[in-house]
Amino acid sequence: MEQKDENLHGKLEKLKGEELLVITKATQLNLLGQVFRPVFAGTVSEVHRGHLTLSPVIIKMVNAPFYRCPFPLSIPLEQIVSFSTEVPSDTTFPLT
């Protein structure tokens, strides 16, 4: 598993400053009292051995698909299921 994280870290390091769509393992998350799907879009601001930070970041919530998070969001690398640079953050897609 450590080798997988190293490969992911290397790929994400090359994406610093680029816009990224990230999907994490959880079926639902809770942040600031809001329950939402684990879909985030933002600019890669930091990449460390254990996590990726997006800032600014949009949380794709069903009732607010373009909610701009008021703070940077760090995501543990082991929780990332999928990511893409091909999906712009202003793209609308069904979350239900």
Number of C-alpha atoms within 10 A of each C-alpha: 6 8 8 11 17 14 11 15 18 14 12 20 17 11 16 17 14 13 22 23 23 21 19 20 14 13 10 11 14 10 9 5 7 9 12 21 19 21 22 25 27 25 21 25 19 17 21 14 13 13 18 20 20 27 20 17 25 24 23 25 19 15 10 11 20 18 14 17 16 10 10 18 19 18 18 14 21 15 14 18 12 11 16 12 15 9 14 13 20 11 10 11 9 8 13 7
